Amino acid sequence: MSMVMRFLSEHAEEATDYWISTYYVNSEEYQARKFTPGYMEAHRKETITLLRLALVNEESIPSNAKSMGEDRYDMGTSFADALKSHMSFYRAVNEFLIIHYTKRTFSCEEAEFLEALLKLRKYEAASVEQLIAGYTMQEGLEAPTA
């Protein structure tokens, strides 16, 4: 695991909290469930767990993203909100890393840092495709293929 991904794994809780406070709180899903007892803590824990799992086993990303799509459909989250929220997670993770890299709270070679950002984009592309597949499968639609 690269230094960047190790840093992200060690700070998965902080990165997830950054996403929640910066982006997720603006989602329709959050607004609909913010007063549901235990929902936010369970969602936060699941997000942290899935992030750490993805960092050590990228093969887990497609199946987990597909399950997220199915769950979002079952929860009644709109497709647009599910997609926007999912993509905002990756944006937040990139921002989190960039903030720490520019503040020098962690250091690595620039090439390694840029490579990690590109790897996260690869993860995002793979996961978005499967999130869509999981959501549309629940709707009885044929999932788009890349």
Buried (B, 14 or more C-beta within 10 A) or exposed (E): EBBBBEBBBEBBBEBBBBBBEBBBEEBBBBEBBEEEEEBBEEBBEBBBEBBBBBBEEBEEBBEBBBBBBBBBBEEEBBBEBBBBBBBBBBBBBBBBBEEBBEEEEBEBEEEBBEBBBEBBEEBBEBBBBBBBBBBBBBEEEEBEEE
